[in-house]
């Protein structure tokens, strides 16, 4: 699932759960995947960060988590304790 589809899907489902009265909801972001063996094997050698991991993969995880975090902050305002 692409980044453009994944976050709205999570937001839609999270909002449906919160609308049913759930008080606490755990939403986990993506871990940095650039150091996974398969990711490193499949990526180009010139796509590395300072740790030697796949930079584009880690940037994608970071972008996903940043967008998700912003949406979760909106939920905190809309559904206060």
C-alpha positions as a Markdown table, in Angstrom:
| # | Residue | x | y | z |
|---|---|---|---|---|
| 1 | Unk | 0.0 | 0.0 | 0.0 |
| 2 | Unk | 1.4 | 3.4 | -0.9 |
| 3 | Unk | 2.0 | 6.2 | 1.5 |
| 4 | Unk | -0.7 | 8.2 | -0.1 |
| 5 | Unk | -3.3 | 5.5 | 0.6 |
| 6 | Unk | -2.0 | 4.1 | 3.9 |
| 7 | Unk | -2.4 | 7.1 | 6.2 |
| 8 | Unk | -6.0 | 8.0 | 5.1 |
| 9 | Unk | -7.0 | 4.4 | 5.5 |
| 10 | Unk | -5.6 | 4.4 | 9.1 |
| 11 | Unk | -7.2 | 7.7 | 9.8 |
| 12 | Unk | -10.6 | 6.6 | 8.5 |
| 13 | Unk | -10.6 | 3.4 | 10.6 |
| 14 | Unk | -9.2 | 5.1 | 13.7 |
| 15 | Unk | -11.9 | 7.7 | 13.5 |
| 16 | Unk | -14.6 | 5.1 | 13.1 |
| 17 | Unk | -13.3 | 3.4 | 16.3 |
| 18 | Unk | -13.1 | 6.6 | 18.2 |
| 19 | Unk | -16.6 | 7.6 | 17.1 |
| 20 | Unk | -17.9 | 4.4 | 18.8 |
| 21 | Unk | -16.6 | 5.7 | 22.1 |
| 22 | Unk | -13.2 | 4.1 | 22.5 |
| 23 | Unk | -11.2 | 6.1 | 25.0 |
| 24 | Unk | -7.7 | 4.8 | 24.2 |
| 25 | Unk | -6.3 | 3.8 | 20.9 |
| 26 | Unk | -2.7 | 2.7 | 20.1 |
| 27 | Unk | -1.5 | 3.5 | 16.6 |
| 28 | Unk | 2.0 | 2.3 | 15.8 |
| 29 | Unk | 4.1 | 4.0 | 13.2 |
| 30 | Unk | 6.6 | 2.4 | 10.9 |
| 31 | Unk | 10.1 | 1.5 | 12.0 |
| 32 | Unk | 13.0 | 2.6 | 9.9 |
| 33 | Unk | 13.4 | -0.3 | 7.4 |
| 34 | Unk | 16.5 | 0.9 | 5.6 |
| 35 | Unk | 18.8 | -1.5 | 7.6 |
| 36 | Unk | 16.8 | -4.6 | 6.9 |
| 37 | Unk | 18.8 | -7.2 | 5.0 |
| 38 | Unk | 16.4 | -7.6 | 2.1 |
| 39 | Unk | 16.0 | -3.8 | 1.7 |
| 40 | Unk | 19.8 | -3.4 | 1.6 |
| 41 | Unk | 20.2 | -6.2 | -0.8 |
| 42 | Unk | 17.5 | -4.9 | -3.3 |
| 43 | Unk | 18.5 | -1.2 | -3.1 |
| 44 | Unk | 21.1 | 0.5 | -5.2 |
| 45 | Unk | 24.6 | 0.8 | -3.7 |
| 46 | Unk | 24.4 | 4.6 | -4.0 |
| 47 | Unk | 21.2 | 4.9 | -2.0 |
| 48 | Unk | 22.8 | 4.8 | 1.5 |
| 49 | Unk | 22.7 | 7.1 | 4.5 |
| 50 | Unk | 25.5 | 7.9 | 7.0 |
| 51 | Unk | 24.9 | 4.5 | 8.8 |
| 52 | Unk | 25.1 | 2.6 | 5.5 |
| 53 | Unk | 21.4 | 1.8 | 5.5 |
| 54 | Unk | 19.0 | 2.5 | 2.5 |
| 55 | Unk | 18.3 | 6.2 | 2.7 |
| 56 | Unk | 15.2 | 6.2 | 0.5 |
| 57 | Unk | 13.5 | 3.5 | 2.6 |
| 58 | Unk | 14.2 | 5.4 | 5.9 |
| 59 | Unk | 13.0 | 8.7 | 4.4 |
| 60 | Unk | 9.7 | 7.0 | 3.3 |
| 61 | Unk | 9.2 | 5.6 | 6.8 |
| 62 | Unk | 9.9 | 9.0 | 8.3 |
| 63 | Unk | 7.5 | 10.8 | 5.9 |
| 64 | Unk | 4.8 | 8.3 | 6.8 |
| 65 | Unk | 5.3 | 8.7 | 10.5 |
| 66 | Unk | 5.3 | 12.5 | 10.2 |
| 67 | Unk | 2.0 | 12.6 | 8.3 |
| 68 | Unk | 0.5 | 10.0 | 10.7 |
| 69 | Unk | 1.7 | 12.0 | 13.8 |
| 70 | Unk | 0.0 | 15.2 | 12.4 |
| 71 | Unk | -3.3 | 13.3 | 11.9 |
| 72 | Unk | -3.1 | 11.8 | 15.5 |
| 73 | Unk | -2.6 | 15.3 | 16.9 |
| 74 | Unk | -5.8 | 16.3 | 15.1 |
| 75 | Unk | -7.5 | 13.4 | 16.8 |
| 76 | Unk | -6.3 | 14.5 | 20.2 |
| 77 | Unk | -8.0 | 17.9 | 19.7 |
| 78 | Unk | -11.2 | 16.3 | 18.3 |
| 79 | Unk | -11.4 | 13.6 | 20.9 |
| 80 | Unk | -10.0 | 15.0 | 24.2 |
| 81 | Unk | -9.8 | 12.8 | 27.3 |
